[in-house]
Amino acid sequence: MSAKQPIICLQDIEKTFLLGDLTIEVLKGVSLDIGAGEFVALRGVSGSGKSTLMHILGLLDRPTGGRYLLQGEDVAALPDDRLSALRNRLFGFIFQTFHLIPYLSALDNVMLPGLYGATPARQLRRRAQELLSQVGLADRLHFRPGQLSGGQQQRVAMARALLNDPQVLLADEPTGQLDSATSTEIIALLKTIHSQGRTVILVTHDAATAESAEREVLLHDGLVQNR
């Protein structure tokens, strides 16, 4: 159990999928606490259940069984609109494949998550500019993804994930498509984000990348091997 106050508490989380008449157990009773302000790496090989667990953590999917306490609230059975509101308020997401809109500029990509809220466009633009500057892209505001390197695209994705000032940043294989030097830069940025007080959850298959975190949680065959 984390020494810090848990923001996330998983109790015997299970996830099964139906494939025709076949039931596939992906998570088989995961129990895990993650402290507020902690930097945790979830590591496992392909098929270990780490991506499924990340989707449940980020309220992108529901567990089949068990309890998920988020800031002390059991969220497993909440209605979709409540889950969506919590997800937008608490979580930022970084993905391996960036998920940038190819015809939008870096600035517009970063602004995108805020366009559905009540924040004025001018304020959103200023916030997006500040974030792009923080990740070293002040001179690339109006470049489209196709005009940027892989590392620069991931920096745009990181800025976008921070737009709504999330408490928890979920990074799913953020260095998976990057060379070693660029990967080191991205991990350094994650450490900076963590130092600002955010909880960072890094999902990776790579042992060296996992060592960047304060704590490593190993997943194997749908179960946590350590805590």
SULPEKA-V506177 format. One record per pair of residues at least 4 apart in sequence whose C-alpha atoms are under 6 Angstrom apart, sorted by the first residue. I is the first residue (numbers start at 1). GAP is how many residues later the second one is. Records with the same first field share a line. If there is no record, write none. Layout:
I->GAP, GAP
//
This chain:
1->32
2->32, 33
4->31
5->30, 31
6->27, 28, 29, 30
7->28, 29, 63, 64
8->25, 26, 61, 62
9->23, 24, 59, 60
10->21, 22, 58
11->20, 55, 56
12->17, 18, 19, 54
13->16, 17, 52, 53
14->13, 14, 15, 49, 50, 51
15->11, 12, 48, 49
16->8, 9, 10
17->6, 7
18->4, 5
26->23, 196
27->195
28->194, 195
30->193
36->163
37->160, 161, 162
38->161
39->160, 161, 162, 174, 175
40->161, 173, 174, 175, 176
41->160, 161, 162, 169, 172, 175, 176
42->161, 175
43->161, 162, 175
44->4, 161, 174, 175
45->160
48->171, 172, 173, 174
49->173
55->5, 6
56->4, 5, 6
68->6, 7, 8
69->4, 5
83->4
86->4
87->4
90->76, 77, 78
91->75, 77, 78
92->69, 74, 77
93->68, 76, 77, 78
94->77
95->77, 79
96->76, 77, 78, 80
98->56, 59
102->43
104->4, 40
105->37, 38, 39
106->35, 36, 37, 38
107->34
110->18, 50
111->17
131->28
132->5, 6, 27
133->4, 5
135->20
143->4
148->4
151->31
167->31
168->30, 31, 32
169->31
170->31
171->31
172->31
173->30, 31
175->8
178->5
179->4
194->4
217->9, 10
218->6, 7, 8
219->4, 5, 6
//
